[in-house]
């Protein structure tokens, strides 16, 4: 989270087990649907069910970032912890969610939507994957340039990574492109619950942009981590379990 190490570790302790539980539900639904194709249980929800667990892992990384900053003055030994944890957090923020959310949408679409929509979402996933890898590579090759600092919340300053990251972090067009690949694949699906999830992510983006623009990465990931609990309801709805 964006508040303290204890808050981040608490979020991780809650979200990781919830993610495993929602994944178990989604896998059980798929197994039942395979045995009885006449049932209206939907398939393809396992990637989405994993979202809370991955947010928990991301929050675990940010908890370690807080730990490194809080105790970094005690000695230089914790500096590598801060750097490695920051890279882990930013891997999720810049790369993983760009790949995973479109993949979740495509996974649902190929089982439950038209072939045309599934094909379009597959193309979106390919483009998002290329962009996500492009976002993270400069960070992986220059981890010492990632030095988080306290600015009321955690601030990840990536200005030294050059024009590409400055475009994504500071220009409205770059931010809109990033946000579009996170939100639009979900709202294109016919499942109203998943579409609502996408809309709420968009609302969290607006709230974060208005209130905590300077520390957007940290605060927005906190909002999304909380929202990811909704995934348990999505995969465990009545229509997902019964004919």
Secondary structure, DSSP 4 states (H G I P E B T S, - for coil): --S-HHHHHHHHHHHHHHHHHHHHHHHHHHHHHHH-TTS------HHHHTHHHHHHHHHHHHHHHHHHHHHGGG-GGGHHHHHHHHHHHHIIIIIIHHHHHHHHHHHHHHHHS-HHHHHHHHHHHHHHHHHHHHHHHHHHHTGGG---EESSSEE---GGG-HHHHHHHH-HHHHHHHHHHHHHHHHTSS-HHHHHHHHHHHHHHHHHHHH-GGGHHHHHHHHHHHHTTHHHHHHTSHHHH--
